[in-house]
């Protein structure tokens, strides 16, 4: 299986390739979110290359790249919108899955869908423990009020 579950809908993974798309399709994924900036990858792994191949297989695709120091409320909102754009399973990917997990965490806090405990527990279960993230989640959550 490609990806680690954060909840019933959203899974995170390290960089995927076009060769992974058949497996993802067979695992029931319907949408992909790229959180890796194109400057970090070769042209064959660019968001455009993955998007074109994914479209030919029926996936929806969102490019929500997160670079170092680039986390904004607009980026979190775009990630949430991409998650909500489908009823099916979503795979969010970056270099290691960490940025994707963080974006999911902040998106869940912004939408006030899960408590901090639930978010942090899901991240730990998926292999992305972030026990000190609570105050930042609270800060993002306060923006939704």
C-alpha positions in Angstrom: 0.0 0.0 0.0 1.1 3.5 -0.8 0.5 6.0 1.9 -0.2 6.2 5.6 -3.7 7.0 6.8 -4.4 10.1 8.8 -8.1 9.5 8.8 -10.6 7.5 6.7 -10.2 9.8 3.7 -6.7 11.3 3.7 -3.4 9.4 3.4 0.1 10.8 3.1 3.2 9.5 1.3 6.6 10.4 0.1 7.1 11.4 -3.5 5.1 9.3 -5.9 5.9 8.6 -9.6 3.6 8.0 -12.5 4.4 4.2 -12.1 2.5 4.4 -8.8 -0.8 5.5 -10.3 -2.2 2.1 -11.2 -1.6 0.8 -7.7 -3.2 4.0 -6.2 -6.2 3.5 -8.5 -6.6 -0.1 -7.4 -6.4 1.0 -3.7 -9.4 3.2 -4.3 -7.7 6.7 -4.4 -9.6 9.3 -6.4 -7.6 12.4 -5.7 -3.9 13.5 -5.4 -2.5 16.5 -3.7 1.1 17.5 -4.4 2.7 19.4 -1.6 6.2 19.3 -3.0 7.5 22.4 -4.9 8.7 21.6 -8.5 12.1 23.2 -7.7 12.8 20.1 -5.5 12.2 17.5 -8.2 13.3 16.4 -11.7 10.9 17.2 -14.6 9.5 13.7 -14.6 8.3 14.2 -11.0 7.0 17.7 -11.5 3.4 18.5 -10.5 2.6 19.0 -14.2 4.0 15.5 -15.2 2.1 13.8 -12.3 -1.0 15.8 -13.0 -1.1 14.8 -16.7 -0.6 11.1 -16.0 -3.1 11.2 -13.1 -5.7 12.9 -15.3 -5.4 10.1 -17.8 -6.2 7.6 -15.1 -9.2 9.6 -13.8 -7.7 11.2 -10.7 -8.4 14.7 -9.6 -5.2 16.6 -8.8 -4.3 19.7 -6.7 -1.0 21.4 -6.5 -0.5 22.9 -3.1 3.3 23.2 -2.7 4.7 23.9 0.7 8.3 25.2 0.7 10.4 25.9 3.8 9.0 28.9 5.7 6.0 29.1 3.3 3.2 28.0 5.5 0.3 30.5 5.2 -3.4 30.4 6.0 -4.1 30.6 2.3 -2.0 27.4 1.7 -3.8 25.6 4.6 -7.2 26.7 3.1 -6.1 25.5 -0.4 -5.2 22.1 1.1 -8.5 21.9 2.9 -10.4 22.8 -0.3 -8.5 20.0 -2.2 -9.4 17.5 0.5 -13.1 18.5 0.4 -13.2 18.5 -3.5 -13.8 14.8 -3.6 -15.7 12.2 -1.7 -13.1 9.5 -2.4 -9.8 8.7 -0.8 -7.1 11.4 -1.1 -3.3 10.9 -1.3 -1.3 13.9 -0.3 2.5 13.6 -1.0 5.7 15.5 -0.6 9.4 14.4 -0.2 8.8 12.3 3.0 5.1 12.8 3.8 5.8 15.2 6.7 4.7 18.4 5.0 1.6 16.7 3.8 0.8 15.5 7.4 1.4 19.0 8.7 -0.9 20.5 6.1 -3.6 18.0 6.9 -3.2 18.8 10.6 -3.5 22.5 10.1 -6.5 22.0 7.7 -8.3 19.9 10.3 -7.7 22.6 12.9 -8.8 25.4 10.6 -12.0 23.6 9.8 -12.3 22.6 13.5 -13.1 19.0 12.5 -10.8 17.3 15.0 -9.5 18.1 18.4 -5.8 18.7 18.9 -5.6 15.3 20.6 -7.2 13.6 17.7 -4.9 15.4 15.2 -1.7 14.6 17.1 -2.8 11.0 17.7 -3.4 10.5 14.0 -0.1 12.0 13.1 1.7 9.8 15.6 -0.1 6.7 14.4 0.9 7.5 10.8 4.6 7.9 11.9 4.8 11.7 12.0 4.8 12.4 15.7 4.6 16.1 16.5 3.8 16.5 20.2 4.8 20.2 20.2 2.4 21.2 17.5 -0.6 21.9 19.8 -0.1 25.6 20.2 0.2 26.1 16.5 -3.0 24.1 15.9 -4.7 26.3 18.5 -3.5 29.4 16.7 -4.8 28.2 13.3 -8.1 27.0 14.9 -8.6 30.5 16.4 -8.6 31.9 12.8 -11.7 29.9 11.9 -13.7 31.4 14.8 
